[in-house]
Amino acid sequence: RGRGDDGSGGGGGGSDETLLTAAEFYCGVGGLHYALLDALPPESGVQGGSGSCSAPARPRVRVRAFDLNPHACETYAHNFGERPKEGNVQALSAQQLDALGASLWLMSPPCQPYTRQGLKRDTADGRAASFLDLLERLREMKAPPTHILVENVCGFETSETHAALLSALRDTGYAAQGAMLSPLEVGVPYSRPRYFVLAKRVAKGHAFAAHPCAHAYAQKQVQAEAEPEAAGHAEEGEHAFGVWQSGPPPQPPWHTLGGVRAGDAAGAGIDADGMRVRPLSDYLENGDAPIASDFTYVSEATLRKHGVVIDLVDADDTKTCCFTKNYYKYAKGTGSVLVTRGSRHDVRWGDHAWSRVEGPVDASVYPTVGSRSEMAEQTVADLIALRARYFTPREVASLHSFPPSFGFPDRVTLKQRYALLGNSLSVAVLTPLIRYLLWDDHEGPSEGNSHTKHKRHRSDGPE
């Protein structure tokens, strides 16, 4: 194992051994990196210079990160101490990928080719090209990663790109599982359902252990299409290093996280397993304190023009809509706004109850309504009285379960911060998925790199 670092992602200092090396493609501001650190147990104790046991240390992890966006790279470096490789991953050869020595690939490729509001051009969209090229490089590698995790929007699972992913995984000796999960299912008041593929290199004839899955159709689809026909780098009857020797944890994360469909949790603040979803007030910066200067109120002009499509939430609510990269820039479908006076229930919609109806206005049902732009003056006045404001970048980061230490460089603008967070992911959802993917039933999360086939002794890693 090579020289590692202290888990910060930087290259200097820290431990002289690396527990795990990961490649983080399309890293953004580092959500996958945070989830990986949270997924691995801290060291039980590190001997200090006096020989006494110090507080638990962060896991010894080396992360090689890649992204195109300079603002994302700058923010990543601000938080992890090392700037990602800036550029298109299409430029990476199989030899360069082998040289990374990464046993784990974490990927969150561009979602625009698969979004509901997009053109859904799929593989014909140029933004899918780099991911498709990575899959080809995976086939060419001499020492491919032992574990892969891919995150994308719901809809990716029915795409041609997804089919290409499963084909590449099957041909290179991986077994895979898929699931759709949302932060609501881990108790976070945030609706952001996403689709995940977890893949692990296995020996010929082996596959992911079957477990009850709340999203059985996704699991069955992935398993049926991606069960490996062969694993050229593992002998018959032998598991490549890091593959479960006697099955994964007793329950996969989509069972223990709630066992309900993504987006169905938190209807009354409690999910199907009795998990309480925390109120939004737990994620606000100031609580009842005076509003800070970086809090931006929704303008009267925006309320008049778009009030019927803005999602209003109160501080005691247990659900907010997904924040997109266009939050604060556009009003419709980009994320919720927070009521700071009274309650969203105070708005008198009257004949304008149609404002909560999706799709074109049906004149036979709503005869008093001329168009969606029309709103009664009393409704406008009620909306203005709510003093609705946008969630701050720090609050959006908290709803993505980023740690309190996360921040932005001063020169990253407000709009850029919202855009970067809108392109990010939920650390709270990713953490148990990564832990499940790396799990070894005897030792906990797997260790080592892609060149190792045997099980390491317990003393080589955390207990």
Legacy VTK file of the C-alpha trace (Angstrom):
# vtk DataFile Version 3.0
C-alpha trace
ASCII
DATASET POLYDATA
POINTS 463 float
0.000 0.000 0.000
1.228 3.460 -0.858
1.750 6.443 1.338
-1.542 7.962 2.424
-2.811 11.105 4.001
-5.056 12.167 6.810
-8.336 11.703 5.009
-8.625 15.343 4.004
-7.896 14.559 0.373
-4.718 16.600 0.452
-1.365 15.167 -0.369
0.671 16.226 2.633
1.093 14.885 6.159
-1.018 12.273 7.886
-0.536 8.550 8.245
2.164 6.610 6.408
-0.360 4.055 5.155
-3.482 4.401 3.036
-6.568 2.401 3.951
-8.244 2.965 0.605
-7.636 4.859 -2.628
-10.675 6.177 -4.479
-11.230 7.979 -7.763
-13.992 10.601 -7.614
-15.165 11.456 -11.125
-17.438 14.493 -11.649
-16.577 15.368 -8.055
-18.333 18.736 -7.861
-17.790 20.257 -4.437
-16.967 16.916 -2.821
-20.204 15.288 -1.674
-18.979 11.817 -2.581
-15.725 12.460 -0.726
-17.601 13.449 2.437
-19.822 10.383 2.152
-16.798 8.110 1.769
-15.163 9.533 4.889
-18.401 9.110 6.834
-18.856 5.552 5.533
-15.503 4.315 6.833
-15.099 3.827 10.583
-12.581 6.074 12.347
-9.427 4.414 13.556
-9.977 3.038 17.054
-7.039 5.049 18.294
-3.793 6.497 17.096
-0.687 6.286 19.229
0.660 9.734 19.915
4.255 10.639 20.581
3.922 9.816 24.274
2.440 6.417 23.520
-1.003 7.316 24.848
-4.088 6.653 22.762
-5.462 9.804 21.220
-8.971 10.541 19.990
-10.240 8.555 16.990
-8.672 9.759 13.756
-10.254 10.160 10.354
-9.820 7.136 8.092
-6.714 6.995 5.938
-8.159 7.686 2.517
-6.609 8.925 -0.686
-9.073 10.475 -3.124
-8.163 11.369 -6.703
-10.792 13.858 -7.835
-11.743 15.093 -11.312
-14.094 17.815 -12.533
-14.539 20.305 -15.378
-16.030 23.207 -13.422
-13.361 25.625 -12.129
-15.679 26.944 -9.392
-16.321 23.392 -8.209
-12.603 22.645 -8.223
-11.862 25.806 -6.266
-14.523 24.971 -3.685
-13.299 21.382 -3.422
-9.755 22.596 -2.797
-11.050 25.072 -0.210
-12.547 22.205 1.798
-10.159 19.301 1.178
-6.838 21.014 0.678
-6.136 19.579 -2.771
-7.486 20.796 -6.094
-9.112 18.192 -8.338
-7.674 17.488 -11.744
-9.488 20.040 -13.869
-10.458 18.826 -17.302
-12.500 16.324 -19.270
-12.100 12.736 -18.079
-12.364 11.667 -21.710
-8.679 12.546 -21.937
-7.761 9.765 -19.474
-6.366 6.581 -20.962
-6.768 3.101 -19.505
-3.102 3.237 -18.512
-3.629 6.505 -16.630
-6.655 5.082 -14.866
-4.644 2.015 -13.868
-1.928 4.296 -12.516
-4.405 5.885 -10.096
-4.400 2.620 -8.139
-8.007 3.260 -7.103
-9.973 0.303 -5.743
-13.156 2.403 -5.583
-14.695 4.569 -8.307
-17.317 7.116 -7.253
-19.179 8.741 -10.140
-21.936 11.303 -10.474
-21.998 11.956 -14.239
-23.993 14.809 -15.818
-27.728 14.325 -15.353
-29.011 16.638 -18.093
-29.347 13.883 -20.731
-31.887 12.076 -18.509
-33.864 14.738 -16.620
-37.630 15.014 -16.921
-37.464 18.674 -17.955
-34.669 18.109 -20.459
-34.693 16.813 -24.009
-33.761 13.281 -22.870
-31.288 12.852 -25.700
-29.519 10.186 -23.663
-26.430 8.849 -25.447
-26.899 11.420 -28.227
-26.314 14.224 -25.720
-22.702 15.336 -25.748
-22.719 15.540 -21.955
-23.032 11.743 -21.779
-19.909 11.184 -23.877
-17.311 11.346 -21.110
-19.122 8.743 -18.998
-19.523 6.421 -21.976
-15.817 6.796 -22.695
-14.993 5.932 -19.072
-16.938 2.713 -19.496
-14.836 1.850 -22.542
-11.646 2.591 -20.611
-12.910 0.311 -17.845
-12.981 -2.575 -20.327
-9.367 -1.841 -21.294
-7.881 -1.594 -17.801
-5.492 -4.224 -16.482
-6.379 -3.519 -12.832
-9.933 -2.127 -12.731
-11.467 -0.990 -9.448
-13.027 -3.609 -7.199
-15.994 -1.362 -6.343
-17.999 1.207 -8.328
-20.839 3.519 -7.317
-22.802 5.625 -9.820
-25.364 8.278 -8.879
-27.825 9.983 -11.211
-31.373 11.271 -11.525
-34.428 9.057 -11.623
-34.889 8.254 -15.295
-31.275 7.251 -15.765
-32.266 3.655 -15.006
-34.324 3.442 -18.222
-31.700 5.108 -20.424
-29.397 3.679 -23.080
-26.510 4.994 -21.005
-27.638 2.815 -18.114
-27.784 -0.171 -20.449
-24.235 0.617 -21.555
-23.158 0.791 -17.913
-24.640 -2.632 -17.156
-23.067 -4.095 -20.270
-19.629 -2.796 -19.289
-20.043 -4.097 -15.744
-21.114 -7.525 -16.953
-18.298 -7.808 -19.460
-15.636 -6.846 -16.922
-16.741 -9.166 -14.128
-18.992 -7.112 -11.850
-22.226 -7.900 -10.058
-24.488 -4.937 -9.420
-27.526 -3.708 -7.568
-29.635 -0.615 -8.050
-31.958 1.424 -5.872
-33.835 4.719 -5.746
-33.508 6.628 -2.507
-34.264 10.088 -1.148
-32.970 12.013 1.897
-36.483 11.754 3.321
-35.761 8.092 3.939
-32.896 8.914 6.272
-34.860 11.479 8.260
-33.764 14.584 6.349
-36.649 16.908 5.345
-35.538 17.063 1.735
-37.103 15.411 -1.308
-34.307 14.540 -3.738
-34.892 11.018 -5.095
-31.937 9.651 -6.992
-30.977 6.387 -8.655
-27.846 4.503 -7.595
-25.909 1.595 -9.056
-23.536 -0.311 -6.758
-21.132 -2.700 -8.470
-18.535 -5.103 -7.138
-16.059 -7.314 -9.006
-16.724 -10.931 -8.215
-15.494 -14.360 -9.174
-17.183 -16.335 -11.919
-20.598 -17.581 -10.865
-20.967 -15.160 -7.964
-23.289 -12.199 -7.652
-24.554 -9.719 -5.099
-26.362 -11.544 -2.304
-30.114 -11.230 -2.686
-31.976 -9.328 0.031
-35.475 -7.897 0.336
-35.477 -4.560 -1.417
-38.058 -1.791 -1.247
-37.262 -1.119 -4.885
-37.285 -4.726 -6.068
-37.849 -3.815 -9.714
-34.623 -1.808 -9.792
-32.664 -4.495 -7.984
-33.947 -7.272 -10.243
-33.322 -5.276 -13.384
-29.712 -4.580 -12.510
-28.987 -8.065 -11.229
-30.505 -9.763 -14.247
-28.585 -7.647 -16.747
-25.275 -7.244 -14.929
-24.623 -10.625 -13.329
-21.107 -11.357 -14.555
-20.461 -14.156 -16.983
-16.791 -14.253 -15.995
-14.187 -12.379 -14.017
-10.920 -12.581 -15.841
-8.837 -11.413 -12.883
-10.220 -13.851 -10.293
-9.830 -17.593 -10.159
-12.787 -19.972 -10.140
-14.307 -20.132 -6.665
-12.211 -17.234 -5.381
-13.480 -13.773 -4.554
-11.500 -10.787 -5.701
-10.400 -8.823 -2.657
-13.098 -6.742 -1.048
-15.999 -8.928 -2.185
-18.176 -10.174 0.638
-17.046 -13.592 1.830
-20.280 -14.500 3.584
-22.770 -11.928 2.455
-23.314 -8.202 2.979
-24.667 -6.545 6.138
-27.829 -8.154 7.562
-29.986 -5.557 5.795
-29.210 -3.489 2.706
-29.456 0.274 3.245
-32.695 0.743 1.358
-34.342 -1.512 3.934
-32.825 -0.005 7.051
-33.341 3.536 5.780
-37.091 3.254 5.770
-38.329 0.553 3.397
-40.601 2.908 1.459
-40.508 4.274 -2.038
-38.417 7.392 -2.595
-40.557 10.445 -1.985
-43.261 8.625 -0.043
-41.742 9.158 3.397
-42.502 12.003 5.757
-46.118 12.494 4.820
-46.783 13.230 8.469
-43.206 13.618 9.565
-42.826 9.883 10.224
-41.873 7.246 7.673
-43.132 3.664 7.354
-40.654 2.320 9.925
-41.381 5.000 12.495
-38.309 7.088 11.658
-39.034 10.696 12.457
-38.130 13.192 9.765
-36.570 16.234 11.356
-38.227 19.646 10.882
-36.654 22.233 8.621
-35.963 24.407 11.645
-33.113 22.035 12.528
-31.350 23.077 9.329
-31.798 26.852 9.484
-28.907 29.156 10.240
-30.471 31.628 12.618
-33.587 30.065 14.036
-35.497 32.874 15.746
-32.562 35.281 15.554
-32.723 38.371 13.329
-32.368 37.667 9.631
-28.775 37.861 8.454
-27.703 40.079 5.579
-27.181 37.160 3.198
-30.796 36.074 3.514
-32.602 37.150 0.357
-36.328 37.732 0.345
-38.514 36.751 -2.598
-39.395 39.957 -4.432
-42.924 41.239 -4.796
-42.534 41.091 -8.581
-41.639 37.400 -8.368
-44.598 36.697 -6.089
-46.989 38.456 -8.469
-45.689 36.663 -11.518
-44.847 33.230 -10.121
-46.581 33.008 -6.752
-48.832 30.171 -7.879
-45.874 27.912 -8.693
-43.543 28.743 -5.809
-43.318 26.031 -3.168
-43.809 27.637 0.244
-42.647 25.860 3.392
-42.787 26.674 7.092
-39.946 26.100 9.517
-41.837 23.249 11.188
-42.487 21.425 7.913
-40.793 18.083 7.305
-40.315 18.257 3.564
-38.803 20.664 1.080
-38.507 20.331 -2.674
-35.296 19.528 -4.516
-32.918 22.456 -4.965
-31.643 22.674 -8.527
-28.745 24.600 -10.007
-31.207 27.337 -11.041
-32.444 28.037 -7.517
-32.667 31.781 -6.853
-32.395 32.365 -10.606
-35.792 30.960 -11.583
-38.947 30.498 -9.499
-40.663 27.414 -10.882
-39.472 23.967 -9.909
-36.069 25.012 -8.572
-36.625 24.588 -4.823
-38.722 25.729 -1.886
-38.756 29.135 -0.187
-39.176 29.649 3.550
-42.022 31.549 5.191
-40.659 33.847 7.922
-43.935 35.476 9.096
-47.108 33.557 9.810
-47.699 30.312 7.955
-48.093 29.176 4.367
-51.599 28.099 5.395
-52.508 31.769 5.862
-52.683 32.378 2.110
-56.268 32.763 0.899
-56.307 31.156 -2.503
-60.102 31.376 -2.919
-61.059 30.772 -6.534
-57.372 30.428 -7.205
-57.030 26.986 -5.663
-56.147 25.988 -9.215
-52.684 27.281 -8.395
-51.919 23.907 -6.803
-52.997 22.000 -9.906
-50.359 20.869 -12.386
-50.775 21.099 -16.132
-52.970 23.395 -18.263
-55.942 25.101 -16.642
-59.180 23.255 -17.409
-61.770 25.956 -18.048
-64.653 23.528 -17.427
-63.356 22.875 -13.932
-62.038 26.370 -13.139
-64.327 28.721 -15.068
-63.318 31.833 -13.109
-59.670 31.559 -14.118
-58.391 33.166 -17.290
-54.742 32.110 -17.081
-52.131 30.975 -14.617
-50.697 34.496 -14.431
-53.894 35.842 -12.853
-54.030 36.110 -9.099
-56.415 37.937 -6.836
-54.948 40.956 -5.087
-55.785 39.444 -1.716
-53.696 36.400 -2.597
-50.795 38.616 -3.607
-51.117 40.559 -0.381
-51.133 37.331 1.625
-48.025 36.114 -0.151
-46.187 39.366 0.438
-47.131 39.286 4.127
-45.386 35.916 4.540
-41.969 37.539 3.952
-40.786 34.416 2.180
-37.058 34.111 1.696
-34.686 31.827 -0.134
-32.763 29.222 1.780
-29.157 30.321 2.144
-26.340 28.294 0.564
-25.331 27.115 4.028
-28.857 25.839 4.675
-28.993 24.086 1.302
-25.639 22.498 2.117
-27.033 21.325 5.462
-30.034 19.752 3.739
-27.508 17.936 1.546
-25.960 16.779 4.865
-22.637 18.504 4.255
-20.660 18.997 7.491
-20.648 22.355 9.327
-17.032 22.859 8.237
-18.030 22.998 4.567
-17.765 26.420 3.004
-17.084 28.384 -0.169
-14.172 30.584 -1.183
-15.096 34.268 -0.948
-14.895 34.834 -4.688
-17.505 32.193 -5.512
-20.667 34.253 -6.054
-24.091 33.593 -4.558
-25.511 32.285 -7.853
-22.477 30.080 -8.348
-22.905 28.651 -4.850
-26.526 27.745 -5.524
-25.545 26.209 -8.869
-22.795 24.106 -7.308
-25.099 22.863 -4.557
-27.873 22.161 -7.033
-25.483 19.865 -8.892
-24.416 18.147 -5.674
-25.856 15.140 -3.834
-27.025 13.929 -0.432
-24.173 12.840 1.824
-26.674 11.224 4.209
-27.979 8.912 1.478
-24.567 8.110 -0.019
-22.887 7.236 3.283
-24.805 3.995 4.027
-24.690 3.024 0.354
-20.895 3.254 0.273
-20.654 1.443 3.609
-22.878 -1.322 2.222
-20.868 -1.536 -0.994
-17.541 -1.868 0.818
-18.834 -4.131 3.549
-17.011 -7.356 4.426
-19.069 -9.424 6.845
-16.029 -10.420 8.896
-14.186 -7.128 9.097
-16.550 -4.303 8.260
-15.822 -2.099 5.239
-13.284 -3.594 2.862
-9.727 -2.336 2.680
-6.916 -2.285 0.219
-6.572 -1.698 -3.493
-7.489 -3.357 -6.732
-4.247 -5.327 -6.921
-5.007 -7.354 -3.761
-6.996 -10.618 -3.908
-6.685 -12.034 -0.418
-8.359 -10.964 2.795
-6.256 -8.805 5.056
-5.899 -9.567 8.738
-8.037 -7.550 11.126
-4.961 -5.774 12.416
-4.410 -4.228 8.974
-7.504 -2.067 9.231
-10.113 -0.633 11.539
-12.212 -2.986 13.600
LINES 1 464
463 0 1 2 3 4 5 6 7 8 9 10 11 12 13 14 15 16 17 18 19 20 21 22 23 24 25 26 27 28 29 30 31 32 33 34 35 36 37 38 39 40 41 42 43 44 45 46 47 48 49 50 51 52 53 54 55 56 57 58 59 60 61 62 63 64 65 66 67 68 69 70 71 72 73 74 75 76 77 78 79 80 81 82 83 84 85 86 87 88 89 90 91 92 93 94 95 96 97 98 99 100 101 102 103 104 105 106 107 108 109 110 111 112 113 114 115 116 117 118 119 120 121 122 123 124 125 126 127 128 129 130 131 132 133 134 135 136 137 138 139 140 141 142 143 144 145 146 147 148 149 150 151 152 153 154 155 156 157 158 159 160 161 162 163 164 165 166 167 168 169 170 171 172 173 174 175 176 177 178 179 180 181 182 183 184 185 186 187 188 189 190 191 192 193 194 195 196 197 198 199 200 201 202 203 204 205 206 207 208 209 210 211 212 213 214 215 216 217 218 219 220 221 222 223 224 225 226 227 228 229 230 231 232 233 234 235 236 237 238 239 240 241 242 243 244 245 246 247 248 249 250 251 252 253 254 255 256 257 258 259 260 261 262 263 264 265 266 267 268 269 270 271 272 273 274 275 276 277 278 279 280 281 282 283 284 285 286 287 288 289 290 291 292 293 294 295 296 297 298 299 300 301 302 303 304 305 306 307 308 309 310 311 312 313 314 315 316 317 318 319 320 321 322 323 324 325 326 327 328 329 330 331 332 333 334 335 336 337 338 339 340 341 342 343 344 345 346 347 348 349 350 351 352 353 354 355 356 357 358 359 360 361 362 363 364 365 366 367 368 369 370 371 372 373 374 375 376 377 378 379 380 381 382 383 384 385 386 387 388 389 390 391 392 393 394 395 396 397 398 399 400 401 402 403 404 405 406 407 408 409 410 411 412 413 414 415 416 417 418 419 420 421 422 423 424 425 426 427 428 429 430 431 432 433 434 435 436 437 438 439 440 441 442 443 444 445 446 447 448 449 450 451 452 453 454 455 456 457 458 459 460 461 462
